[in-house]
Amino acid sequence: MKDIIFLGNSKDDLKDFPDEARREAGFQLYTVQSGFEPSDWKPMPSIGSGVREIRIKIGGAFRVVYLATRPEGAYVLHCFQKKSQQTAKHDIALAQARFKQIG
């Protein structure tokens, strides 16, 4: 079982999700911790190699951007509510900056 490592304020952002979306995000992160793929995800190569996005569609569109390829744990780079079809540039930039912190 991998540890979950939250970068920046991603844990606080996750706590701000509505209850159902937060529970689903927690379940999907547990799935990642256990070495399996979340039920709805897509790769995010624009952020970094191996970065994926968990897609949650409960009471809106919510995203958890993470990297699970490191042996020390699964890094949660960013959690946010998606408000348009395309991911906002500031959300991508924030996740890219946190990805670079991992080294």
N, C-alpha and C positions, 0 to 999 in steps of 0.2 A: 504494500500500500504506500503510495507516494504521499509526501506532505504537500499541502497547499500553501504556497507562498504568495501573499498579496503584496503588490508593489504600489507605492504611493498611497492614495486614498481610495484604492479600488474596493477595499473591504467596506468602507463607509458608504461608497456609492452603491454597492450591492445591498447593504442594509436599507437603503432608501427605496429599493424596488417595492412595489405593492406586494402584500403578503403571498399571494399565489405565485407570482413571478419569482419572488425570492426563494420560496420553497422549491420550485422547479429548478432554479439555478443551482441551489444546494444539492439537489438530487443529481443533476447532470455533472457537477463538479465531483461528487462522490463516485460517479461512474468513471470519470477520468482518473481519479485517484486509484481506482481499482484496476486500471490498465485497459479499460474499454473505451469505445468511442461514444460520445453523447448522441442522443437520438436525432438531433437536427443541428448540423454544423456545416461550416464551409472553410476552406483554407484562406488565409489572409497573407499571401506572399508579399503584398505591398508593405506590410509591417515588418516581416522578417521570416527567415527560413523556419518552417515548422510551426508557425503561429496559426492558430485556428480561432474561429468565432463560434460560440454556442448561440443559437438563435432560439429565442423564447417568444412565443406569441400568445401571451395571456394578458388581457387588459391593455394591450398595446404591443409594441415591438421592443424587446429588450435584448441586449447583447452582452456577452461575457467573452472578452478576448484573452486567450491564454496560450501558454507554451508548455507542452508536457514532454518534450524530448530530452530534458536534462535529468540526470540520475538523482540529483538532490531533491527534486520535487517538481510539481506543476506550478508554474508561475501564472498568476492572474495579473494581467497587464492593465486591463481597463474594464469597467462595467458602466453601461450607459443605456439610456432609452433612445431608440432610433426614431427620429421624427420625420424622416423623408426617405424616399426610395434609395438614395445614395448615402453612404456613410459620410458624415460631416468631416471636413478636412481637419478640424481641430481634434476630433476623436482619433483619427488615424495618426496625426502628429504626436499626440500624447502617448499612444500605445507604442509608436516607434521609439520615442525617447526612453520609455521604460524598458523596452526590449534591449536597447543599447546599454542600459545599466547592468544587465545580466552578464555581459562580456562573453 
